[in-house]
Amino acid sequence: MRIKIDDLEIEFSGTKTILELAREKGIYIPSLCDHPLLKPFGGCRLCLVEIKGARGYVPACTRLAEDGLEVITSSPDLEEMRRQTLELILSEHPNACLVCSEKENCEEHKITIRKVGEVTGCVFCPKDNHCELQQVVQYLGIKKVRFPSSYRGFEVIREDPFFDRNYNLCVLCGRCVRICHEVRGAGVISFVFRGSQTVIGTAYNQPLLDSGCQFCGACVDVCPVGALSERSGRAELKAEREVITVCPFCSQACLLKIRMRGERILASEPASLESLGKMCVRGRFLTRELVHNHYRLLQPYLRSEGELRETGWDEALEETAARLASYSGEKVALILSPHLPLEDLYALTLLAQRGLKTGNLALSTINETYLILERFCQENELSLNFNYKAEEVAEVESILILGGDLTTLQPGLWVEVFQAISRGARLITLDPISRPYDRLARINLKILPEAWPAVLARWLELAAQKAGLNESMDSLNREIIAEASAFPGEDSIPDDFREKVEEAFGFLAGKKSLFLIGPGFWPLQGEEILPLLLNLINLLGARVIPFGHESNSRGAIALFKRLGLQPLSWSEIDRKILNGEIKALLFFGPLPYQASRLPECVVMVEPYRNRWSESAQVLLPAATVLERSGTFVASNGQIKRFGRTRGPLGESRPDWWIAGQIGKRLDRDFPVFASEEEILKEMEPIFPELKELVRADLSQPDKVGLTFLAEEPARMKLIKPLARKKPVPLTKKGEWRILVEAALDHYRSLPLALVSRDFRRLRRPKRIWLHPLEAGKFQLVEGDRVRLKNEKLSLEALVKVSSRVPPGILLFNSGSAYLPEYPASLFLSSCFFQASDGSLVQEIITIERGN
């Protein structure tokens, strides 16, 4: 098809608007309400165009292109109409600076006057020189506003974290409302009131903090003016350069644009349209805090006579090697952070094998899904392909989410799921905790984790019955189906959910089903539940995507698999420490939140001082991921290589360098690398996909190398239930049941709540969540201090009252266990023990009012 825009003939296919085609060809049509991520809105009326042969004018953002159309984007009448429309918009917007003839002379004063509390002109606005309204005013040549000005007089809203809302600057384009509804699926804000009183707001004018806002920053990023402005960077000097990198927090691995002044990180924002829609609060607002905080470990330390003393690298490395060499191989364990890039993980596996000569290798992850599934698949000659594309998720017909809050743990994947739901996909949730997406679900199964095996077993039984009646499965041995669907445990589905479980299966048994499994699926289940899960997926022909992982968990597991390594789970490491089999611990990253005991020798390699610093004999300062280059593998299988944002602070060094220096002191033939590029070249035989990335030029700040992980096709078969094994039953003593909500609110050992007051307000660390009925029973209100006690230990906490949790549940956030001097992990570990019959028993928990 062909269309002519301003005498330029354009060929096109598919469904596109006139505005989209014009932008593709570099034809400027002014607009304030249109955005590439959003549906056409036609609100600002600035993009009106003329179509030959048609009456009147039409908005280019809503008018679909048709074969043979001739479009005029600029004429005296159009320009005058646009100027009048824009002047009406400016009459309710501070416009003095926009039409001031002396505005060029303000440039040298903008740095200081931008720090004022109220914006009354461009020179006071943090959006100055990045404002779309300024661009339209300049294009249309507005010299004065012919309509009376009306200042709306709204109070600037500063009560919420991270950004201010100044609706005196709002042009009512609706972008913030639409991205919250159409892309994020949150629906937190909307147009409030009508006519001249219209404003953007929340239901009942509640703070965003109480309205379910995810604080992803998408509304800030699409705002064309300064109505929504990030608070932290307002008083900073102007950025001198921008660097593109990969977000270091979760396995979505969004692309970030880092604004820099010298070696100081000022702020971060999405670097692409795809990232803009999928960012989370961590990557959008907290990247700077990874580098610039007073918890940074910037010098090596050695402990002598019980006290830590500062030292140089040579002495620290010699002492580290001497201490580790005094323990034979299997008495040493190496703990790796899944936040580490591939280069560091490879160097550390060499250290384990050739330097320490130990097989005790583990990831300090909150989520062992990849580890558990890969180990089980290898033992049973199966394979799962976890690679996926956004369009594949958007095309599924039914989705099951279990084991965590997808909107918090991996919001980018949630955005893809929301698009599928918007197209008609049926959502099923299996989770005792209320989630933001429950309102979109066809069925919410609010069932405790100990009953999940029974739910899966019932679905497997129904799937086996369906397979037995399916003519296309005639060749399948009926005995194998029956054996594979046998459930060795007890049916513990609550009576009031039995019908819903049956109904949910009807949705999941469609042609395209997707299982999303979060970290909350595993703590009580272990490998005993895997035959149920994998047989169900096999019989339904469903796909499975684990979610809620640290930034390079996928890369770590792929590396271990290709090297033929079998990493241990933390519970296995913990048991070996308890039994005295492990005497020394070298950890590059934090210990998992479940960690409750340490061996006699501890060497810590970390960017930050943390709760384990006082137990370590050696502290070695590691650089953060922003202070060196590296390579991540995202959860969808995309490999992303990025350059460094700035140099290492203080005496900190990359983890791969530290590993090499320790290794060569333990083994004179140990390979010592000079750069990340050299390590990647060494890895090419096991990672052929890296070949093109090694050649990628990362010297340019806007370059990131991209390719995909090569995975073998999924290979499934029916599995017999594990002999003599059944899902571990849980016995609860007393009236309370403890649940731990997995969180990715840390980078390595740094809890983000420790370095950001706004993040503390959002995540509420050191809090337990209680149902309002339980809070009323104990006469507790929000913020009250309580003491939780079992037979061994006690823990002080603050109360968060919420109907998200069912009655009888005490909900903890795993992120609180990373906070220094807060013994949450010790207390949680002491709440459970294994009985002689192998069942798990939860101790009696009591609640007392605190001081």
ZAMARGU-4260 file (C-alpha; in steps of 0.2 Angstrom, whole numbers, plus 5000, padded with zeros to 4 digits):
<rodrens>
0) 5000/5000/5000 | 5005/5018/4997 | 5002/5034/5005 | 5008/5052/5001 | 5013/5063/5016
5) 5018/5081/5010 | 5022/5075/4993 | 5033/5061/5000 | 5027/5044/4994 | 5028/5030/5007
10) 5025/5012/5005 | 5018/5003/5020 | 5010/4987/5026 | 5000/4982/5041 | 4990/4994/5052
15) 4999/5010/5056 | 4993/5028/5059 | 4998/5043/5049 | 5008/5049/5064 | 5018/5033/5065
20) 5022/5033/5046 | 5027/5052/5047 | 5039/5049/5062 | 5047/5034/5053 | 5051/5045/5038
25) 5057/5060/5049 | 5042/5071/5046 | 5038/5081/5062 | 5020/5083/5067 | 5018/5091/5084
30) 5010/5080/5098 | 5009/5079/5117 | 4998/5065/5120 | 5004/5052/5108 | 5017/5039/5114
35) 5024/5024/5104 | 5020/5012/5119 | 5002/5018/5121 | 4986/5017/5111 | 4980/5032/5101
40) 4972/5045/5112 | 4968/5060/5101 | 4968/5072/5117 | 4980/5086/5114 | 4973/5090/5096
45) 4990/5097/5091 | 4993/5083/5077 | 4978/5088/5066 | 4982/5086/5048 | 4972/5088/5032
50) 4967/5074/5020 | 4964/5079/5002 | 4946/5076/4997 | 4940/5075/5015 | 4931/5087/5025
55) 4939/5095/5041 | 4954/5090/5050 | 4959/5073/5058 | 4971/5069/5072 | 4986/5060/5064
60) 4988/5049/5080 | 4971/5041/5078 | 4968/5041/5059 | 4974/5025/5051 | 4984/5025/5035
65) 4975/5019/5020 | 4980/5016/5002 | 4980/5031/4991 | 4978/5044/5005 | 4986/5061/5002
70) 4990/5070/5019 | 4995/5088/5022 | 5004/5091/5038 | 5008/5109/5037 | 4998/5124/5030
75) 4994/5142/5036 | 4977/5136/5042 | 4984/5121/5051 | 4998/5131/5060 | 4986/5144/5066
80) 4974/5131/5073 | 4988/5122/5082 | 4995/5139/5089 | 4977/5143/5096 | 4976/5125/5103
85) 4993/5127/5111 | 4990/5144/5118 | 4974/5137/5127 | 4985/5123/5134 | 4998/5136/5139
90) 4985/5147/5148 | 4984/5135/5162 | 5003/5131/5162 | 5016/5143/5169 | 5021/5151/5152
95) 5032/5166/5156 | 5048/5157/5152 | 5041/5149/5137 | 5037/5166/5128 | 5051/5176/5136
100) 5062/5185/5124 | 5077/5185/5136 | 5076/5166/5140 | 5093/5163/5132 | 5102/5174/5145
105) 5095/5163/5160 | 5106/5148/5155 | 5121/5152/5167 | 5109/5154/5182 | 5098/5138/5180
110) 5109/5127/5191 | 5105/5136/5207 | 5087/5142/5204 | 5081/5125/5199 | 5082/5120/5218
115) 5066/5130/5222 | 5052/5121/5230 | 5039/5127/5217 | 5041/5127/5198 | 5034/5144/5191
120) 5044/5143/5175 | 5055/5133/5164 | 5071/5139/5172 | 5065/5132/5189 | 5059/5116/5181
125) 5070/5100/5181 | 5063/5095/5164 | 5070/5111/5156 | 5078/5108/5139 | 5071/5090/5140
130) 5053/5096/5139 | 5041/5091/5124 | 5031/5107/5127 | 5046/5118/5124 | 5049/5109/5108
135) 5031/5112/5102 | 5032/5130/5107 | 5048/5132/5098 | 5041/5123/5082 | 5025/5134/5081
140) 5035/5150/5085 | 5024/5155/5100 | 5029/5173/5105 | 5014/5177/5117 | 4998/5169/5124
145) 4983/5178/5119 | 4971/5170/5132 | 4971/5175/5150 | 4982/5165/5161 | 4975/5154/5175
150) 4987/5146/5188 | 4978/5131/5195 | 4985/5133/5212 | 4987/5114/5216 | 4998/5110/5231
155) 5014/5100/5226 | 5012/5082/5232 | 5028/5077/5240 | 5021/5063/5252 | 5026/5048/5241
160) 5043/5041/5238 | 5054/5044/5224 | 5045/5058/5214 | 5035/5074/5216 | 5018/5077/5208
165) 5015/5095/5203 | 4999/5096/5193 | 5000/5114/5190 | 5012/5109/5176 | 5001/5095/5170
170) 4994/5097/5152 | 4981/5082/5154 | 4989/5072/5140 | 4984/5056/5149 | 5001/5047/5146
175) 5004/5043/5164 | 4986/5037/5166 | 4987/5026/5151 | 5004/5018/5154 | 4998/5014/5171
180) 4982/5005/5164 | 4988/4999/5147 | 5006/4994/5150 | 5008/4990/5168 | 4991/4984/5172
185) 4991/4993/5189 | 4977/5006/5186 | 4983/5016/5201 | 4979/5034/5194 | 4965/5041/5183
190) 4957/5057/5177 | 4947/5065/5192 | 4933/5077/5191 | 4927/5086/5175 | 4929/5101/5164
195) 4941/5114/5171 | 4943/5105/5187 | 4950/5089/5179 | 4966/5083/5187 | 4976/5067/5188
200) 4973/5058/5204 | 4970/5042/5214 | 4954/5034/5221 | 4948/5044/5236 | 4964/5055/5234
205) 4975/5042/5243 | 4994/5043/5243 | 5001/5032/5229 | 5009/5022/5243 | 4992/5016/5249
210) 4985/5014/5231 | 4995/4999/5225 | 5008/5010/5215 | 5023/4999/5210 | 5034/5015/5208
215) 5041/5008/5192 | 5043/5027/5186 | 5035/5023/5169 | 5023/5038/5172 | 5038/5049/5176
220) 5047/5044/5160 | 5032/5047/5148 | 5027/5063/5156 | 5030/5076/5142 | 5032/5091/5155
225) 5039/5092/5173 | 5022/5088/5181 | 5031/5072/5188 | 5049/5074/5193 | 5061/5063/5201
230) 5066/5070/5218 | 5084/5063/5220 | 5092/5072/5206 | 5084/5089/5207 | 5098/5097/5216
235) 5112/5089/5206 | 5123/5098/5193 | 5119/5094/5174 | 5125/5077/5167 | 5140/5078/5156
240) 5138/5061/5148 | 5127/5046/5147 | 5131/5027/5147 | 5121/5013/5142 | 5122/4997/5153
245) 5112/4983/5160 | 5101/4984/5176 | 5110/4974/5189 | 5095/4969/5200 | 5084/4955/5193
250) 5085/4943/5178 | 5075/4954/5167 | 5091/4963/5163 | 5083/4979/5156 | 5094/4992/5147
255) 5098/5007/5158 | 5104/5024/5153 | 5115/5031/5167 | 5118/5050/5168 | 5135/5054/5174
260) 5145/5069/5179 | 5163/5065/5180 | 5164/5049/5190 | 5148/5052/5199 | 5132/5043/5195
265) 5118/5055/5195 | 5102/5045/5190 | 5096/5031/5179 | 5082/5029/5167 | 5076/5017/5153
270) 5088/5016/5138 | 5075/5009/5126 | 5056/5009/5123 | 5055/4990/5129 | 5064/4994/5145
275) 5053/5010/5148 | 5038/4999/5149 | 5046/4985/5160 | 5057/4994/5173 | 5055/4992/5191
280) 5058/5003/5206 | 5075/4996/5209 | 5083/4999/5192 | 5073/5016/5190 | 5078/5025/5206
285) 5091/5015/5215 | 5106/5012/5204 | 5116/5026/5210 | 5115/5019/5228 | 5124/5004/5223
290) 5140/5014/5221 | 5139/5029/5231 | 5134/5024/5249 | 5144/5024/5266 | 5143/5005/5267
295) 5156/5003/5253 | 5171/4992/5258 | 5185/5001/5250 | 5201/4994/5258 | 5206/4976/5262
300) 5205/4971/5281 | 5213/4957/5291 | 5207/4952/5308 | 5221/4951/5322 | 5218/4949/5340
305) 5199/4950/5337 | 5200/4967/5328 | 5199/4971/5310 | 5214/4982/5304 | 5216/4990/5287
310) 5230/4983/5276 | 5236/4982/5258 | 5231/4970/5244 | 5248/4960/5245 | 5246/4956/5263
315) 5228/4952/5262 | 5230/4940/5248 | 5245/4931/5255 | 5235/4929/5272 | 5219/4923/5262
320) 5229/4910/5253 | 5238/4904/5268 | 5222/4902/5278 | 5213/4893/5264 | 5228/4882/5260
325) 5228/4875/5278 | 5211/4866/5274 | 5210/4851/5263 | 5199/4853/5247 | 5182/4847/5253
330) 5183/4856/5270 | 5182/4873/5260 | 5166/4879/5252 | 5165/4893/5239 | 5149/4903/5238
335) 5145/4914/5223 | 5133/4928/5220 | 5121/4926/5205 | 5123/4945/5203 | 5141/4941/5197
340) 5144/4942/5178 | 5149/4927/5168 | 5167/4932/5167 | 5168/4932/5186 | 5158/4916/5188
345) 5170/4907/5176 | 5185/4913/5185 | 5178/4907/5202 | 5174/4890/5195 | 5192/4889/5191
350) 5197/4894/5208 | 5186/4881/5216 | 5193/4867/5204 | 5211/4871/5202 | 5215/4883/5217
355) 5204/4876/5231 | 5201/4859/5224 | 5184/4858/5231 | 5167/4853/5224 | 5158/4863/5238
360) 5151/4876/5226 | 5135/4885/5229 | 5125/4900/5223 | 5119/4913/5236 | 5102/4914/5228
365) 5084/4917/5235 | 5078/4906/5222 | 5084/4889/5218 | 5072/4885/5204 | 5085/4884/5190
370) 5096/4873/5201 | 5083/4861/5206 | 5075/4859/5189 | 5092/4857/5180 | 5098/4844/5193
375) 5082/4834/5191 | 5082/4835/5172 | 5100/4829/5171 | 5096/4814/5183 | 5081/4809/5173
380) 5087/4813/5155 | 5076/4827/5152 | 5078/4845/5146 | 5069/4861/5148 | 5071/4875/5137
385) 5068/4892/5146 | 5071/4903/5132 | 5056/4914/5127 | 5051/4929/5118 | 5039/4943/5123
390) 5027/4939/5108 | 5027/4920/5113 | 5021/4925/5131 | 5008/4937/5124 | 5000/4923/5113
395) 4997/4910/5127 | 4979/4906/5131 | 4980/4902/5150 | 4993/4906/5163 | 4996/4899/5181
400) 5006/4910/5193 | 5012/4902/5209 | 5026/4905/5221 | 5028/4924/5222 | 5023/4942/5217
405) 5027/4943/5199 | 5024/4962/5199 | 5038/4964/5212 | 5050/4950/5208 | 5050/4952/5189
410) 5039/4966/5183 | 5046/4965/5165 | 5039/4948/5164 | 5022/4954/5172 | 5020/4967/5158
415) 5021/4953/5145 | 5009/4942/5155 | 4997/4957/5156 | 4997/4959/5137 | 4992/4941/5136
420) 4978/4944/5148 | 4973/4960/5138 | 4971/4948/5123 | 4960/4936/5132 | 4972/4924/5141
425) 4964/4916/5157 | 4974/4919/5173 | 4975/4907/5187 | 4984/4911/5204 | 4989/4898/5217
430) 4995/4908/5231 | 4989/4911/5249 | 4994/4930/5248 | 4983/4942/5239 | 4992/4949/5224
435) 4989/4965/5213 | 4984/4955/5198 | 4971/4944/5208 | 4957/4956/5201 | 4962/4951/5183
440) 4962/4932/5187 | 4948/4920/5182 | 4952/4909/5198 | 4962/4913/5214 | 4967/4898/5224
445) 4971/4905/5241 | 4979/4889/5247 | 4994/4887/5258 | 5010/4879/5251 | 5008/4863/5260
450) 4993/4859/5250 | 5000/4863/5233 | 5006/4845/5230 | 4988/4839/5232 | 4982/4852/5220
455) 4995/4847/5207 | 4991/4829/5210 | 4973/4832/5206 | 4977/4842/5190 | 4989/4828/5185
460) 4975/4815/5188 | 4963/4825/5177 | 4977/4827/5164 | 4980/4808/5164 | 4961/4805/5161
465) 4961/4817/5147 | 4977/4809/5139 | 4969/4792/5141 | 4954/4798/5131 | 4964/4807/5118
470) 4966/4797/5102 | 4982/4806/5098 | 4990/4797/5113 | 4984/4780/5109 | 5002/4775/5107
475) 5006/4781/5125 | 5006/4766/5138 | 4991/4768/5149 | 5001/4760/5163 | 5014/4773/5162
480) 5001/4787/5163 | 4993/4779/5178 | 5010/4776/5187 | 5016/4794/5183 | 5000/4802/5190
485) 5000/4792/5206 | 5001/4804/5221 | 5011/4797/5236 | 5004/4810/5248 | 4988/4814/5256
490) 4974/4824/5248 | 4975/4840/5258 | 4965/4852/5247 | 4953/4863/5257 | 4935/4858/5255
495) 4930/4876/5250 | 4942/4876/5235 | 4939/4858/5228 | 4927/4865/5214 | 4939/4879/5210
500) 4953/4867/5208 | 4943/4857/5195 | 4937/4873/5186 | 4955/4880/5186 | 4961/4864/5177
505) 4948/4867/5163 | 4957/4883/5159 | 4974/4876/5160 | 4970/4861/5149 | 4969/4873/5134
510) 4981/4873/5119 | 4993/4885/5125 | 4997/4885/5144 | 5011/4894/5153 | 5017/4890/5171
515) 5026/4904/5180 | 5035/4897/5195 | 5042/4909/5208 | 5054/4906/5223 | 5040/4903/5235
520) 5036/4886/5226 | 5051/4877/5233 | 5055/4880/5252 | 5043/4866/5258 | 5043/4855/5242
525) 5060/4850/5236 | 5063/4838/5222 | 5048/4826/5228 | 5036/4838/5220 | 5045/4838/5203
530) 5037/4822/5195 | 5020/4830/5199 | 5025/4846/5191 | 5034/4840/5176 | 5022/4826/5171
535) 5008/4839/5172 | 5017/4850/5161 | 5021/4836/5149 | 5003/4830/5148 | 4996/4847/5145
540) 5010/4852/5133 | 5013/4868/5143 | 5028/4879/5145 | 5037/4883/5161 | 5046/4899/5165
545) 5054/4902/5182 | 5054/4920/5188 | 5061/4930/5203 | 5080/4927/5200 | 5095/4938/5203
550) 5103/4947/5188 | 5113/4932/5181 | 5106/4917/5189 | 5102/4910/5172 | 5120/4913/5166
555) 5127/4904/5182 | 5116/4888/5179 | 5121/4888/5161 | 5139/4889/5165 | 5138/4876/5178
560) 5129/4864/5166 | 5142/4867/5152 | 5156/4864/5164 | 5148/4848/5170 | 5148/4855/5188
565) 5134/4850/5201 | 5132/4865/5213 | 5125/4862/5230 | 5110/4870/5237 | 5112/4881/5252
570) 5104/4868/5264 | 5117/4855/5259 | 5131/4868/5263 | 5122/4872/5279 | 5121/4854/5284
575) 5140/4851/5280 | 5144/4866/5291 | 5134/4860/5305 | 5142/4842/5303 | 5159/4850/5303
580) 5163/4844/5286 | 5166/4862/5280 | 5178/4872/5290 | 5182/4887/5279 | 5170/4897/5269
585) 5175/4909/5255 | 5160/4919/5248 | 5159/4931/5234 | 5143/4939/5238 | 5130/4937/5252
590) 5125/4921/5261 | 5107/4917/5258 | 5094/4924/5270 | 5092/4906/5278 | 5111/4906/5283
595) 5111/4904/5302 | 5129/4897/5306 | 5147/4900/5300 | 5162/4889/5300 | 5179/4893/5309
600) 5187/4902/5294 | 5177/4915/5284 | 5184/4925/5270 | 5172/4938/5263 | 5174/4946/5246
605) 5161/4960/5244 | 5158/4978/5239 | 5150/4982/5256 | 5152/4980/5275 | 5137/4969/5280
610) 5131/4958/5294 | 5144/4945/5291 | 5159/4957/5292 | 5161/4955/5311 | 5163/4936/5308
615) 5176/4936/5294 | 5194/4935/5296 | 5198/4943/5280 | 5188/4956/5270 | 5192/4960/5252
620) 5184/4974/5243 | 5175/4970/5227 | 5170/4982/5213 | 5151/4983/5209 | 5145/4978/5192
625) 5144/4996/5187 | 5162/4999/5190 | 5168/4986/5177 | 5162/4978/5161 | 5153/4961/5160
630) 5141/4949/5153 | 5123/4944/5160 | 5111/4930/5153 | 5093/4937/5156 | 5079/4925/5161
635) 5073/4924/5143 | 5090/4918/5137 | 5096/4934/5130 | 5115/4937/5133 | 5119/4955/5136
640) 5137/4961/5137 | 5140/4979/5144 | 5154/4991/5146 | 5159/4999/5163 | 5150/5015/5169
645) 5164/5021/5179 | 5181/5015/5187 | 5181/5006/5204 | 5180/5016/5220 | 5195/5016/5232
650) 5205/5000/5232 | 5190/4989/5226 | 5194/4976/5212 | 5183/4965/5200 | 5179/4948/5208
655) 5188/4939/5193 | 5204/4949/5197 | 5203/4944/5216 | 5200/4926/5211 | 5215/4925/5200
660) 5226/4933/5213 | 5221/4920/5226 | 5222/4906/5214 | 5240/4910/5209 | 5245/4910/5227
665) 5237/4892/5229 | 5244/4885/5213 | 5258/4893/5203 | 5250/4887/5186 | 5234/4895/5190
670) 5228/4906/5175 | 5228/4924/5178 | 5218/4935/5167 | 5221/4953/5162 | 5203/4958/5157
675) 5185/4953/5155 | 5188/4951/5136 | 5202/4939/5139 | 5191/4928/5150 | 5177/4928/5137
680) 5189/4922/5124 | 5194/4908/5136 | 5176/4904/5138 | 5172/4903/5119 | 5174/4883/5118
685) 5160/4881/5131 | 5150/4897/5126 | 5151/4898/5107 | 5138/4911/5108 | 5150/4923/5115
690) 5161/4924/5100 | 5152/4938/5092 | 5151/4947/5109 | 5170/4946/5112 | 5172/4957/5096
695) 5159/4970/5101 | 5166/4987/5103 | 5160/4993/5121 | 5171/5008/5120 | 5156/5019/5115
700) 5145/5023/5130 | 5129/5019/5120 | 5135/5001/5115 | 5128/4985/5123 | 5132/4968/5114
705) 5117/4956/5112 | 5114/4938/5107 | 5104/4923/5113 | 5109/4908/5123 | 5109/4892/5113
710) 5098/4879/5122 | 5094/4862/5116 | 5075/4859/5112 | 5064/4853/5127 | 5064/4834/5129
715) 5051/4827/5140 | 5044/4810/5146 | 5033/4804/5159 | 5042/4801/5176 | 5038/4788/5190
720) 5035/4796/5207 | 5051/4796/5217 | 5053/4779/5226 | 5049/4781/5245 | 5048/4799/5243
725) 5033/4811/5245 | 5031/4830/5247 | 5036/4834/5265 | 5021/4837/5276 | 5021/4851/5288
730) 5015/4851/5306 | 5010/4868/5314 | 5010/4870/5332 | 5000/4884/5339 | 4989/4896/5330
735) 5002/4905/5319 | 5009/4899/5302 | 5024/4908/5296 | 5027/4912/5278 | 5042/4920/5270
740) 5040/4932/5255 | 5055/4931/5244 | 5061/4948/5239 | 5075/4954/5227 | 5077/4970/5237
745) 5096/4968/5238 | 5112/4969/5227 | 5124/4956/5233 | 5124/4959/5252 | 5117/4977/5251
750) 5099/4978/5257 | 5092/4993/5247 | 5082/4998/5261 | 5098/5002/5270 | 5103/5016/5258
755) 5087/5023/5253 | 5074/5031/5264 | 5061/5030/5251 | 5063/5012/5248 | 5062/5009/5267
760) 5045/5017/5266 | 5039/5006/5251 | 5045/4989/5257 | 5044/4991/5276 | 5058/4981/5282
765) 5058/4973/5299 | 5039/4972/5298 | 5028/4957/5300 | 5011/4957/5290 | 4995/4953/5300
770) 4977/4952/5294 | 4966/4965/5302 | 4956/4952/5312 | 4972/4946/5320 | 4978/4964/5323
775) 4961/4968/5331 | 4962/4952/5342 | 4979/4959/5350 | 4974/4977/5349 | 4988/4981/5337
780) 4988/4995/5325 | 5000/4999/5310 | 5017/5003/5316 | 5016/4995/5333 | 5031/4986/5340
785) 5029/4968/5345 | 5040/4953/5351 | 5039/4936/5342 | 5045/4922/5353 | 5047/4903/5351
790) 5055/4891/5363 | 5073/4896/5358 | 5074/4914/5352 | 5064/4930/5350 | 5063/4944/5337
795) 5057/4962/5338 | 5046/4968/5323 | 5034/4982/5318 | 5017/4978/5313 | 5010/4980/5295
800) 4991/4977/5295 | 4985/4971/5278 | 4971/4961/5271 | 4984/4954/5259 | 4988/4940/5271
805) 4975/4928/5277 | 4970/4926/5295 | 4982/4915/5305 | 4998/4920/5295 | 5013/4929/5300
810) 5021/4936/5284 | 5040/4940/5284 | 5050/4948/5270 | 5066/4939/5266 | 5075/4955/5263
815) 5074/4959/5281 | 5087/4945/5284 | 5100/4955/5275 | 5099/4970/5287 | 5114/4972/5299
820) 5111/4968/5317 | 5094/4961/5314 | 5093/4942/5318 | 5078/4938/5307 | 5087/4923/5299
825) 5092/4916/5315 | 5074/4917/5322 | 5066/4910/5306 | 5078/4895/5306 | 5074/4892/5324
830) 5055/4891/5320 | 5057/4875/5311 | 5064/4858/5314 | 5063/4841/5306 | 5055/4827/5315
835) 5061/4809/5316 | 5048/4804/5302 | 5055/4817/5290 | 5041/4829/5292 | 5043/4847/5295
840) 5037/4855/5311 | 5034/4873/5315 | 5037/4878/5333 | 5024/4887/5343 | 5025/4906/5340
845) 5018/4919/5352 | 5016/4938/5350 | 5019/4950/5364 | 5017/4969/5363 | 5035/4977/5362
850) 5042/4992/5371
</rodrens>
